[in-house]
Amino acid sequence: MSTPRMAAPHDVTTAPHDVDLAHARWRKSSYSGGANDCVEVADLGEQAAVRDSKDIGRRPLLFSKAAMHALVGGIASGAIGEHRG
């Protein structure tokens, strides 16, 4: 089993105000059950935007495609997640 490459810190930023998010298609996880207590993701081509569904007025985080793949892969493999001691 391979561990996904962790993205460099510069691969994640707060969306600058000049990024046009007016036509972004935001998607929620099917596991959210329709409640506004999850994150939403929008594909922006070379980047992915992530926002809190409870606070959609706040600027989302922008992830490079590599960083997003590393994050999702790390969560799926268990390399990133809740640690209980």
C-alpha positions as CSV (number, residue, x, y, z in Angstrom):
1,M,0.0,0.0,0.0
2,S,1.5,3.4,-1.0
3,T,1.0,6.5,1.0
4,P,-0.1,9.5,-1.0
5,R,2.4,12.4,-1.4
6,M,1.6,15.1,1.1
7,A,1.2,18.5,-0.6
8,A,3.6,21.3,0.1
9,P,2.1,24.1,2.2
10,H,1.8,26.4,-0.8
11,D,-0.6,24.0,-2.5
12,V,-3.4,25.3,-0.3
13,T,-4.5,28.9,-0.1
14,T,-7.5,31.0,0.8
15,A,-9.3,32.0,-2.4
16,P,-8.3,35.5,-3.5
17,H,-11.1,37.9,-4.2
18,D,-10.3,37.8,-8.0
19,V,-11.2,34.1,-8.3
20,D,-14.6,34.0,-9.9
21,L,-16.8,31.5,-7.9
22,A,-20.1,32.8,-9.2
23,H,-20.5,29.8,-11.6
24,A,-18.9,27.2,-9.4
25,R,-20.9,24.0,-9.1
26,W,-20.7,23.1,-5.4
27,R,-21.2,19.5,-4.4
28,K,-21.9,17.9,-1.0
29,S,-21.1,14.4,0.0
30,S,-23.9,12.0,-0.4
31,Y,-23.2,11.0,3.2
32,S,-24.2,14.5,4.4
33,G,-27.9,13.7,4.6
34,G,-28.8,17.1,3.3
35,A,-27.8,18.8,6.5
36,N,-25.7,22.0,6.4
37,D,-22.9,20.5,8.5
38,C,-20.4,19.4,6.0
39,V,-17.9,20.7,3.4
40,E,-18.7,21.4,-0.2
41,V,-16.3,21.0,-3.1
42,A,-16.2,22.8,-6.5
43,D,-14.0,21.8,-9.4
44,L,-12.2,24.9,-10.8
45,G,-10.1,23.2,-13.5
46,E,-6.5,23.2,-12.2
47,Q,-7.8,23.8,-8.6
48,A,-10.5,22.6,-6.3
49,A,-12.3,24.9,-3.9
50,V,-13.5,23.7,-0.5
51,R,-16.0,25.6,1.7
52,D,-17.9,25.1,4.9
53,S,-21.6,24.6,4.1
54,K,-22.6,26.5,7.3
55,D,-20.6,29.6,6.3
56,I,-20.7,29.9,2.5
57,G,-20.0,33.6,2.6
58,R,-16.5,33.0,3.8
59,R,-13.8,32.6,1.1
60,P,-13.2,29.0,0.4
61,L,-9.8,27.2,0.5
62,L,-8.2,26.5,-2.9
63,F,-6.3,23.2,-3.3
64,S,-4.1,22.3,-6.3
65,K,-5.3,19.1,-7.9
66,A,-2.3,17.3,-6.5
67,A,-3.0,18.5,-3.0
68,M,-6.7,17.5,-3.3
69,H,-5.8,14.0,-4.5
70,A,-3.3,13.6,-1.7
71,L,-5.9,14.7,0.9
72,V,-8.7,12.4,-0.4
73,G,-6.2,9.5,-0.9
74,G,-4.9,10.0,2.6
75,I,-8.3,10.0,4.2
76,A,-9.4,6.9,2.1
77,S,-6.3,5.0,3.1
78,G,-6.5,5.9,6.8
79,A,-3.2,7.8,6.7
80,I,-5.1,11.1,7.5
81,G,-7.9,10.9,10.0
82,E,-9.0,10.9,13.6
83,H,-6.5,9.5,16.0
84,R,-7.7,8.1,19.2
85,G,-5.3,7.4,22.0
